[in-house]
Each structure stands twice: as structure tokens, then as C-alpha cells.
Amino acid sequence: MPELSTVTTVTPGAVMTDEVGVITGSVEIVCACDGSAHATVRVRYEDAAEWYRVSDLDRDLTSADELDAFHREIVERFTTPTS
């Protein structure tokens, strides 16, 4: 299963997880794609052991080749302040 990972600082309130609610600060974001081109997003505090599923972001891609663009979109979404 291909996956991409980025460590970044997310904007306050940007990341809502299924397990623990909102997380902020320095996190690692991982986007993965299974054999049927279904993409998922997980996040953890930087260097922590526990991973959390990000609410409502799973998406069916046309192919695994779209994972890079999907990952960039997710990272930008969490790190760009909204006005």
C-alpha cells in the first residue's frame, strides 16, 4: 500500500480525528492508498506512537497515481490559515 508522510505544524482547530477530537501543533500526516485506490488519512503528534484517523477525508481516487496530489491537498488544508 503506497503512503506519503509529512511532518508539519497544523493550524489551530484544523485536524478533527475520530478518536480524540481536534489536535493541533506539530504532527505527522500520512495519506495511504490501498489496492482499490481508496485513500485514507491518519495523523499523530510528531514522534508519538498513536495514530488517529482524520474525520471525513477518505476518498476513492481514480488510481494510486493521484495519491501525491491528494496528500499535498490535505497537508495544505491543515497548514493554511483560513480567513
N, C-alpha and C positions, 0 to 999 in steps of 0.2 A: 504494500500500500504506500504510494508516494505521499510524502508530507513535507511541508515547509514550516520553518520556525523563525520568529523574530522576537528579540528582547527589546522592549520599548517602555516608555512611561506613558500610561494612558491618562486621558483627561478625566477629571472627577465625574463620576456617575456614568461613564461611557460603557462599562462592561457589566452586563447583568448575567449572572450564572444561574443555572437551575438549582444547584446545591446550596450555595451560601449567599445568594443575592449579589449586590453590587460589590465589585472590587476595584481598587484604584492603586496608583503608584507604579512601581517597576514590575512588569510582568513579562512572561513569555507567552506568545500567542502561536498556536500550532493549527494549521489547516491541513487536513488529510483527505485523501480521495480513495475510495475503495474500488474494487474491480468493476462495479457498475456505474462509475463516475458520480457517486454520491459523495458530496463534500461535507465535512464536519469541522467545527471549530472548538478547540479546547484552550483553556488558559490556566496559568498558575502564577503565583507570585514568583519572581525571579529566584532561582535556586531552591524552591520548595519542592517537596515530593508529591503533594496532592494536586491532581488535575481536576478542573471543573469544566463542565460543558457550558458553552455560551448559548443563552436562550434564543430560540427562534432564528438561527442563522444557517442551519443545514440547508443544502441546496443541491439539486440534481444538475450536474454540468453536462454539456454535450459530450465532452471527453475529458480524460485526465489532463490533457494539454492545457485546459483552461484553469488549472489549479493555481498557477503563478499569478494570473490576473485576479483571481478570486482572493488569494492571500493578500496581495497588495491593496485591494479594495477594503478588506477587513482591517488591516493594520492602519490604513489612512482614516477609516471611520472612527477608530478608537483613539487616535492621536491628534486629530484635527479639532480644535475648539469649534463649537457651533455658536452661531450668533442669534 
